[in-house]
């Protein structure tokens, strides 16, 4: 690869068959500049340098062609190939990087700490809350490597978190366990800063009555209208509710994601 000195970039060739070096913003020291000009005069125009440049361009073109051929032949199987190589959830875990590095995030109804583990590498602090001592014990084992995650036992309707402390809160498949979801969302609004975000993932309405006995579900999902009303009454605005694409391998009801922004305290 042709040598490029500090302070120089490239521009397209003007007829020599190779890119030309141009000065950047950072100037070379006078002695270094004189040395570079001398080297450039001796090395730059040689047939060997031009041949190296042609070989480089040919190699890059071949790589692009092979890449294009791979995607053309694998388009129909790409999801399977990618999952086999990298697992099924890496792209979802990567989305946690959209969180601001300075944020304090609350994982409410944290269970065994899966969401906390995904968020922790990207934010300043995670407060994980659950009412179950057994769940918190399992979360403690999973999250032992993080020193900025706090595990707290408490109910969603009376969160053990100070007012306006949280930048973003998540409630993943937990609200249907709560007898008074409106009260829980109101307390979430209490702990979220004005302008902060809430993300709720839960089930769409369904008729699987067996879930009440088998898994302690209080609510058989939430309709768009019900969810929107509860969030608005609790102090959230800019509410969006989006059904999630069904997973062919999943056996449970369909899911939705609801997001909202904590209303400014001065907004009426």
C-alpha positions, 0 to 999 in steps of 0.5 A, a space after each residue: 500500500 503506498 505510503 501516506 505521510 501525516 497531514 496528507 490525504 488523496 484525491 483522484 488521479 489527474 492522469 498519472 494513473 494513481 491517486 495524488 497526495 494533497 495536504 490536509 489541515 495539519 501541516 508537517 514540520 518543515 524538516 519532515 516536509 522536505 524529507 517527504 517531498 524528496 521521498 515522493 519525487 524518488 518513489 512516487 512516479 516509479 513503474 513499480 508504484 503504479 503497478 502496486 496501485 493497479 494490483 490493489 485496485 484489482 484485489 479490491 474489485 475482486 473482493 467486492 465481486 465475491 461479496 456481491 456474489 455471496 449476497 446474491 446467492 444467499 438472500 433467501 437463506 441469509 437470516 438462517 446463515 446469520 443466526 447460525 453464525 452469530 445467534 438469534 438475538 445479537 441485533 436486538 442486544 446491539 440496539 441497547 447501544 442507542 441509550 445515552 451513556 450518561 443515563 440511569 435506567 430502571 429495569 422494572 420487573 427485572 426477573 432474572 436480569 436479562 434486560 439489565 445485562 443487555 443495558 448495563 454495558 451502555 449506560 451509567 447506572 441500572 436500577 433493577 426492581 422485582 417483587 420476588 426474592 427468588 428472581 432477584 437472587 437469580 438476577 444477582 448471579 447473572 449480573 455479578 460482573 457489573 458494579 453499576 447495577 443495583 438490585 432492589 426488592 419492591 412492588 411496581 405500584 410503590 417503587 423503591 426509587 426516588 422521584 425524577 431519578 430515571 432517564 428511561 424505564 423498561 417494563 418487559 412482560 410484567 404489567 399483566 401480573 399487576 392488579 392495578 397497572 394504572 397505579 404502577 404506570 403512575 409510579 413509573 411516571 413519578 420516578 422518570 425525569 420529565 422528558 424521560 422515556 418508558 418502554 412497555 412490552 406486553 401481550 395483546 389481548 388473548 383468551 388463554 384463561 389457563 395463564 391465570 392459574 398456570 402463571 399468575 396472570 391478572 390481565 389477559 393482555 392489553 388493547 391499544 386503547 386501554 394501554 394508551 389511556 393508562 399511559 396518558 392518564 399516568 403522565 406520558 405523552 407522544 405515546 406509540 403502540 406497535 404490535 411486534 411481528 410474530 415469531 413462528 417458533 413462539 407459542 404464546 400470544 402476540 406482543 406489542 411495544 408501547 413507548 412514551 415520553 414523560 410529560 413536562 411538569 409545566 405541561 397541562 
